[in-house]
């Protein structure tokens, strides 16, 4: 009598079909949507908002490649975000913005191509090229120091810290290489604006480029 060979049962582990994967993904997205909707509330609607494509430093002049307009479900009273990307092209970023972060109305100095960003006073002064960085573009941040000479030596004072450059003109392009260098600044404080003008008349003004140098602290005064 021979032994009867018993069949061996094997479980076949197959990958789920594309339809099954898609179905699972749709279910997951539906669950996430329900959770988001329940947290936002019934007053939420889809609306256009502007987000940053990349990190934007303070003083950045916004160009089309910096931002994109997307639709998101937000509460109806979320009026602190920028809704139209075209409306802020050429404007200045006042504070740091992270990648994919909302652009907020309060953090943008809105301006047209021929206008001054709102909320900023315009100050124009002449600078000796040797007392400024070799190149500074509109929208960057600078700090201004004034040096005064008297019988006791020299004294250098910080006049304005991290103000926005609106334009620079020496008749030869955006660099500090010629004579009669005119630096045009946007200043939000009237006392600082007056101090800049006074320093340009009574002292020697030097320009320090500080765009992206958030950790650099400039002393208020240095006695030489």
Beta strands, then each sheet from edge to edge (+ up, - down):
strand 1: 44-52
strand 2: 67-75
strand 3: 92-93
strand 4: 108-109
strand 5: 121-127
strand 6: 141-150
strand 7: 153-169
strand 8: 181-187
strand 9: 204-209
strand 10: 221-223
sheet 1: 1+ 2-
sheet 2: 3+ 4-
sheet 3: 5+ 8- 7+ 6- 9+
sheet 4: 5+ 8- 7+ 10-
end
